[in-house]
Structure formats: structure tokens, C-alpha cells
């Protein structure tokens, strides 16, 4: 585009820098962005209709992007972006930043912020084109991802924005792919913990607590399905897609936990063990008891012989009368 308002050509003034994206692969923390994602995905710092923008990325209009016709983003390939900004206010607007990002479940998985300078006078339209460097996109995301394009002024306020659906041709070994793998691991561990607790009769006595215990891995399974279908480029996990899926899995698993049999308390388990021990004692064979042997009669007093046939009588009082 040729220069306007005395400024040099815009393409010579573009600098693009990828943002570092952080994530925490904790399953329960995924519930935090739900409320944020319920708000409108496209917001503007000004009154609706005051400043509007349309754009094409790689020759495709982002306003008509969808799951069937997404905006294709290729790593290590220069992609040309064309903007048309209309200012219907009574004061000029200056665009100094263009942000192209992708979000899933309220979390940003790729973001490219480009510094620009575009002054749009009051009640007029201006155009801007620049080349977007996507060299680091391969390690950030892959698959169908809902995205947005936001225009900001010098104070960081969003002047205009536009939603879109992107098809990122990245790697499965990326932030997005590893995030989905972490959810899968946590879900498997949570499901195994619930099954082991059921097998050992260690589930809570309260039905609502059992339902909540089951609901956590249920939400995890729903998110695993959402991330898997997104990585395989089968659907775009927008708010209208992933939120109903997560809610259905949560309700089904909560109902399954609520309807599980109530486990016996510990004292009843001990009583059952005592009853089993008593039954074992009743079935045991009684041992034989032998009567003690009768004492042997006293032996007769012995006689002492001194070589003659005459027997020496015993002393008086022992075994006989005195002679």
C-alpha cells in the first residue's frame, strides 16, 4: 500500500514478535475460564459501530471463515495480512498494534502481535497491509482453533476486533498437543482413583459427594474429546461446541456417581467381620477331652532279706500289728 498522510510505506515499518504462551495442565483449573468464555468473544473498547475493521489473511476473508472454510496458517511461511479500518467517529484513530491469536476454553494457545502505525481520520477509511511471520507457530498449536484479530491504539485499548476460525498446520508435539495429553493423563488417573475407591468400598456415604467425585473425570473425558477432535481438524472448539460437550459428560458422570450403591460404613464392616468369625467358630470340630488317669495304688512295703528264709517283719505300725 502506498503511504498516506506523509508517512513512509507501512510494509517497511512492520515488526512481528510472537508472544510466549504459558499454561498449567491442571484439570480443575480448566473450570475457571468457563465464566470468561461465556462473555462475547469479540469486544471493543469503543461504542459498537464506531470503528470497524475487515481483514484478509493469506487472501481469505476472516469474516467468512468457518469450520468448513477456515483461515489456513502455515508455520515457516510468510502470510500477507490486509486490513481495512473504517472510522465513523468525530475524532481520528491511530492503530499501533495488530494481534492475531487463537483461544480454546478461554486459554490462548498462539498469539502474534505486530507493531504498526495507521492513522485513520474522522469519518474516513484507511488500509494497511503487512507480512506476518509465523515461523514459531509449529510449536504452539495445531488443528482447528477459534481465533480473533484485534486492533489496539497506543494505550493498549482495543479499537476494533474480528472473530475467525483458523486451521493451524502445526505439530502434535506443541503446546496445544501437550496440553491435551496432560488432560488425558489427569483424566485417566482420576478415573482410576474413582474405580479403585469403588472396589475398596471407600466412596463417600453422601450421594452428592459421590456424584461430584465422578463428575471430575467426566469433565476431563469431555475435554479430551474436544481437544482430540480439534487437533484432528474435525471441528472448531468454540464456546458453543466445547461447553455443551463438557456439560453433557459432567451430568452423565454425576448421575452415575449419584446412583451408585451406598457403601457400608466402617463399623458395619467390622460387625460383619465379627459375625463371620463367630460362624467359623461354630463350624469348628470340638476337640477331644481325655479324662486323667486314676492314681496307682500304693505299693506294698518291701521286705529285707539277710540270706535266711526268715523274713524280717516290718516295723510296728507299718503294714501290720506288732508281734
Secondary structure as the mmCIF struct_conf table of DSSP 4:
data_model
#
loop_
_struct_conf.conf_type_id
_struct_conf.id
_struct_conf.beg_label_comp_id
_struct_conf.beg_label_asym_id
_struct_conf.beg_label_seq_id
_struct_conf.end_label_comp_id
_struct_conf.end_label_asym_id
_struct_conf.end_label_seq_id
TURN_TY1_P TURN_TY1_P1 UNK A 5 UNK A 6
HELX_LH_PP_P HELX_LH_PP_P1 UNK A 7 UNK A 9
HELX_RH_3T_P HELX_RH_3T_P1 UNK A 10 UNK A 13
STRN STRN1 UNK A 15 UNK A 18
HELX_LH_PP_P HELX_LH_PP_P2 UNK A 19 UNK A 20
TURN_TY1_P TURN_TY1_P2 UNK A 27 UNK A 27
HELX_RH_3T_P HELX_RH_3T_P2 UNK A 28 UNK A 31
TURN_TY1_P TURN_TY1_P3 UNK A 32 UNK A 32
HELX_RH_AL_P HELX_RH_AL_P1 UNK A 33 UNK A 38
BEND BEND1 UNK A 39 UNK A 39
BEND BEND2 UNK A 41 UNK A 41
BEND BEND3 UNK A 45 UNK A 46
TURN_TY1_P TURN_TY1_P4 UNK A 48 UNK A 50
STRN STRN2 UNK A 51 UNK A 57
TURN_TY1_P TURN_TY1_P5 UNK A 58 UNK A 59
STRN STRN3 UNK A 60 UNK A 61
HELX_RH_3T_P HELX_RH_3T_P3 UNK A 62 UNK A 64
BEND BEND4 UNK A 67 UNK A 69
HELX_LH_PP_P HELX_LH_PP_P3 UNK A 70 UNK A 70
STRN STRN4 UNK A 71 UNK A 74
TURN_TY1_P TURN_TY1_P6 UNK A 75 UNK A 76
BEND BEND5 UNK A 77 UNK A 77
STRN STRN5 UNK A 79 UNK A 87
BEND BEND6 UNK A 89 UNK A 91
STRN STRN6 UNK A 93 UNK A 104
TURN_TY1_P TURN_TY1_P7 UNK A 105 UNK A 106
STRN STRN7 UNK A 107 UNK A 120
TURN_TY1_P TURN_TY1_P8 UNK A 122 UNK A 123
STRN STRN8 UNK A 124 UNK A 132
TURN_TY1_P TURN_TY1_P9 UNK A 135 UNK A 136
HELX_RH_3T_P HELX_RH_3T_P4 UNK A 137 UNK A 139
TURN_TY1_P TURN_TY1_P10 UNK A 140 UNK A 140
STRN STRN9 UNK A 143 UNK A 152
TURN_TY1_P TURN_TY1_P11 UNK A 154 UNK A 155
BEND BEND7 UNK A 156 UNK A 156
STRN STRN10 UNK A 158 UNK A 169
BEND BEND8 UNK A 172 UNK A 174
HELX_RH_AL_P HELX_RH_AL_P2 UNK A 175 UNK A 199
TURN_TY1_P TURN_TY1_P12 UNK A 200 UNK A 201
BEND BEND9 UNK A 203 UNK A 203
BEND BEND10 UNK A 205 UNK A 206
HELX_RH_AL_P HELX_RH_AL_P3 UNK A 207 UNK A 231
TURN_TY1_P TURN_TY1_P13 UNK A 232 UNK A 233
BEND BEND11 UNK A 234 UNK A 234
HELX_RH_AL_P HELX_RH_AL_P4 UNK A 239 UNK A 258
TURN_TY1_P TURN_TY1_P14 UNK A 259 UNK A 259
BEND BEND12 UNK A 260 UNK A 260
HELX_LH_PP_P HELX_LH_PP_P4 UNK A 261 UNK A 265
HELX_RH_AL_P HELX_RH_AL_P5 UNK A 266 UNK A 283
BEND BEND13 UNK A 284 UNK A 284
HELX_LH_PP_P HELX_LH_PP_P5 UNK A 285 UNK A 288
HELX_LH_PP_P HELX_LH_PP_P6 UNK A 290 UNK A 302
BEND BEND14 UNK A 307 UNK A 309
HELX_LH_PP_P HELX_LH_PP_P7 UNK A 310 UNK A 315
TURN_TY1_P TURN_TY1_P15 UNK A 316 UNK A 317
BEND BEND15 UNK A 318 UNK A 320
#
